[in-house]
Amino acid sequence: MYSKKTAAVSGDFGIEDVWKLVIKYREEIASHVELDSIDLRWDQFGLGAVVY
């Protein structure tokens, strides 16, 4: 789940919104990370959504 390089975003949105952005910006994202390695997870800790 977490590693030395784990990115997260938080806010008022769902995981499907983040997937839409990954698809929209896939070329730019692919220049930093292999798209096949992306495994989004979602948590809610009472302060909004966290996607990592």
C-alpha positions, 0 to 999 in steps of 0.5 A: 500500500505505502512505499518510499514513493507514495503520492496522495491527494485529498479533497472533496472528490471520489476515486473515479475523479482521480482515474479520469485525470489519470486517463486525461493526463496519461502521457504526462503521468507515463513520463514519471511512472509506469501506468500499469503500476498505478493502483489507486486506493481511497480512504475517508477519515472524516476530513474528506477523501484521501486517494493514494 
